[in-house]
Amino acid sequence: MGILKDILIGGAALKALKQSNRPGVVPPSNCTLLGMEHVGFGRTWKIIYIDNDNPNLKLNFKISPGTTSRTSRGSGSWKFHWS
């Protein structure tokens, strides 16, 4: 039982370390960034936003390291900065 407990604690510590490497996000002018959520044990992030033309609808997409930009449905593009 002690080994299993050590593995679980190690996994939690690894997740906390990975979560500290948040990307910088610059949204286009027609979108408002609501938040970011870390997904799983990897370095994937879920970006949650709204389109200013339709504020009742929350939208999201996922990014991982290596993603530097994304074109939004309207005009403008997202920029991502990884440390």
GROMACS elastic network, one bead per residue, 0.5 to 0.9 nm:
[ bonds ]
;  ai    aj funct       b0    kb
    1     4     6  0.53252   500
    1     5     6  0.63511   500
    1     6     6  0.88194   500
    2     5     6  0.51410   500
    2     6     6  0.62818   500
    2     7     6  0.87611   500
    3     6     6  0.50675   500
    3     7     6  0.62499   500
    3     8     6  0.87189   500
    4     7     6  0.51138   500
    4     8     6  0.62760   500
    4     9     6  0.86892   500
    5     8     6  0.51735   500
    5     9     6  0.62255   500
    5    10     6  0.85489   500
    6     9     6  0.51624   500
    6    10     6  0.60244   500
    6    11     6  0.85466   500
    7    10     6  0.50222   500
    7    11     6  0.61033   500
    7    12     6  0.86562   500
    8    11     6  0.50649   500
    8    12     6  0.62711   500
    8    13     6  0.86635   500
    9    12     6  0.51265   500
    9    13     6  0.62215   500
    9    14     6  0.86463   500
   10    13     6  0.50673   500
   10    14     6  0.61505   500
   10    15     6  0.86505   500
   11    14     6  0.50697   500
   11    15     6  0.62086   500
   11    16     6  0.86568   500
   11    41     6  0.80945   500
   12    15     6  0.51271   500
   12    16     6  0.62553   500
   12    17     6  0.86948   500
   12    41     6  0.88389   500
   13    16     6  0.50921   500
   13    17     6  0.62330   500
   13    18     6  0.87104   500
   14    17     6  0.50632   500
   14    18     6  0.62016   500
   14    19     6  0.85315   500
   14    41     6  0.76459   500
   15    18     6  0.51488   500
   15    19     6  0.60413   500
   15    20     6  0.87627   500
   15    40     6  0.78898   500
   15    41     6  0.54833   500
   15    42     6  0.77789   500
   16    19     6  0.50796   500
   16    20     6  0.64900   500
   17    20     6  0.54183   500
   17    21     6  0.74379   500
   18    21     6  0.57391   500
   18    22     6  0.82644   500
   18    38     6  0.87535   500
   18    41     6  0.75804   500
   18    42     6  0.72037   500
   18    43     6  0.63549   500
   19    22     6  0.63651   500
   19    38     6  0.63624   500
   19    41     6  0.87694   500
   19    42     6  0.88814   500
   19    43     6  0.74862   500
   21    43     6  0.81249   500
   21    82     6  0.77949   500
   21    83     6  0.68050   500
   22    36     6  0.87816   500
   22    38     6  0.84801   500
   22    43     6  0.87286   500
   22    45     6  0.81035   500
   22    82     6  0.73202   500
   22    83     6  0.78108   500
   23    45     6  0.83816   500
   23    65     6  0.83804   500
   23    80     6  0.63328   500
   23    81     6  0.54408   500
   23    83     6  0.67997   500
   24    79     6  0.80490   500
   24    80     6  0.55093   500
   24    82     6  0.64018   500
   24    83     6  0.82884   500
   25    33     6  0.85809   500
   25    47     6  0.88415   500
   25    78     6  0.72503   500
   25    79     6  0.59051   500
   25    81     6  0.65494   500
   26    33     6  0.85889   500
   26    77     6  0.86750   500
   26    78     6  0.57801   500
   26    79     6  0.50374   500
   26    80     6  0.64456   500
   26    81     6  0.84573   500
   27    30     6  0.80840   500
   27    31     6  0.62186   500
   27    32     6  0.69018   500
   27    33     6  0.66405   500
   27    49     6  0.88739   500
   27    76     6  0.83633   500
   27    77     6  0.70083   500
   27    79     6  0.66681   500
   27    80     6  0.88199   500
   28    31     6  0.56656   500
   28    32     6  0.80287   500
   28    71     6  0.89050   500
   28    72     6  0.77037   500
   28    75     6  0.77962   500
   28    76     6  0.50881   500
   28    77     6  0.53824   500
   28    78     6  0.56461   500
   28    79     6  0.82491   500
   29    32     6  0.77129   500
   29    52     6  0.86764   500
   29    75     6  0.85459   500
   29    76     6  0.69876   500
   29    77     6  0.87509   500
   30    50     6  0.88198   500
   30    51     6  0.61553   500
   30    52     6  0.55181   500
   30    53     6  0.74456   500
   30    74     6  0.75978   500
   30    75     6  0.74002   500
   30    76     6  0.74234   500
   31    49     6  0.67361   500
   31    50     6  0.57101   500
   31    52     6  0.53816   500
   31    53     6  0.83886   500
   31    72     6  0.86498   500
   32    48     6  0.88979   500
   32    49     6  0.55663   500
   32    50     6  0.53963   500
   32    51     6  0.64881   500
   32    52     6  0.66493   500
   33    36     6  0.83947   500
   33    47     6  0.76540   500
   33    48     6  0.63270   500
   33    50     6  0.67019   500
   33    51     6  0.89999   500
   34    47     6  0.79444   500
   34    48     6  0.54721   500
   34    50     6  0.71846   500
   34    58     6  0.87049   500
   35    46     6  0.83553   500
   35    47     6  0.62125   500
   35    48     6  0.52280   500
   35    49     6  0.69238   500
   36    45     6  0.65563   500
   36    46     6  0.55630   500
   36    48     6  0.60484   500
   36    49     6  0.89320   500
   37    44     6  0.87332   500
   37    45     6  0.56545   500
   37    46     6  0.50762   500
   37    47     6  0.67687   500
   37    48     6  0.80779   500
   38    41     6  0.83570   500
   38    42     6  0.84297   500
   38    43     6  0.74143   500
   38    44     6  0.62909   500
   38    46     6  0.63581   500
   39    42     6  0.69732   500
   39    43     6  0.73414   500
   39    44     6  0.54324   500
   39    45     6  0.55596   500
   39    46     6  0.66322   500
   39    62     6  0.86459   500
   40    43     6  0.78914   500
   40    44     6  0.73868   500
   40    45     6  0.89172   500
   41    44     6  0.82440   500
   42    45     6  0.88352   500
   42    64     6  0.86369   500
   43    63     6  0.85756   500
   43    64     6  0.59218   500
   43    65     6  0.68601   500
   44    62     6  0.66631   500
   44    63     6  0.56894   500
   44    65     6  0.74159   500
   45    61     6  0.83991   500
   45    62     6  0.55090   500
   45    63     6  0.53836   500
   45    64     6  0.63153   500
   46    60     6  0.66339   500
   46    61     6  0.56939   500
   46    63     6  0.65129   500
   46    64     6  0.89903   500
   47    59     6  0.83343   500
   47    60     6  0.53358   500
   47    61     6  0.54664   500
   47    62     6  0.60367   500
   47    63     6  0.75596   500
   48    58     6  0.69124   500
   48    59     6  0.58422   500
   48    61     6  0.69714   500
   48    62     6  0.89253   500
   49    57     6  0.88273   500
   49    58     6  0.59096   500
   49    59     6  0.53665   500
   49    60     6  0.60547   500
   49    61     6  0.88432   500
   50    53     6  0.85102   500
   50    54     6  0.71872   500
   50    55     6  0.57345   500
   50    56     6  0.77591   500
   50    57     6  0.63113   500
   50    58     6  0.50428   500
   50    59     6  0.57633   500
   50    60     6  0.83284   500
   51    54     6  0.53785   500
   51    55     6  0.58964   500
   51    56     6  0.86989   500
   51    57     6  0.75543   500
   51    58     6  0.78379   500
   51    59     6  0.77787   500
   51    74     6  0.86234   500
   52    55     6  0.54084   500
   54    57     6  0.61386   500
   54    58     6  0.88430   500
   55    58     6  0.73880   500
   63    66     6  0.85089   500
   63    67     6  0.63541   500
   63    80     6  0.89322   500
   64    67     6  0.60485   500
   65    68     6  0.81484   500
   65    82     6  0.68172   500
   66    82     6  0.79243   500
   67    70     6  0.78801   500
   67    79     6  0.86619   500
   67    80     6  0.67776   500
   67    81     6  0.85286   500
   67    82     6  0.85799   500
   68    78     6  0.82296   500
   68    79     6  0.58244   500
   68    81     6  0.65334   500
   68    82     6  0.80723   500
   69    77     6  0.67449   500
   69    78     6  0.52719   500
   69    80     6  0.58048   500
   69    81     6  0.89029   500
   70    76     6  0.89530   500
   70    77     6  0.55199   500
   70    79     6  0.67503   500
   70    80     6  0.84422   500
   71    74     6  0.81662   500
   71    75     6  0.77444   500
   71    76     6  0.63931   500
   71    78     6  0.61624   500
   72    75     6  0.63814   500
   72    76     6  0.60899   500
   72    77     6  0.53956   500
   72    78     6  0.68910   500
   73    76     6  0.83285   500
   73    77     6  0.88506   500
   74    77     6  0.87311   500
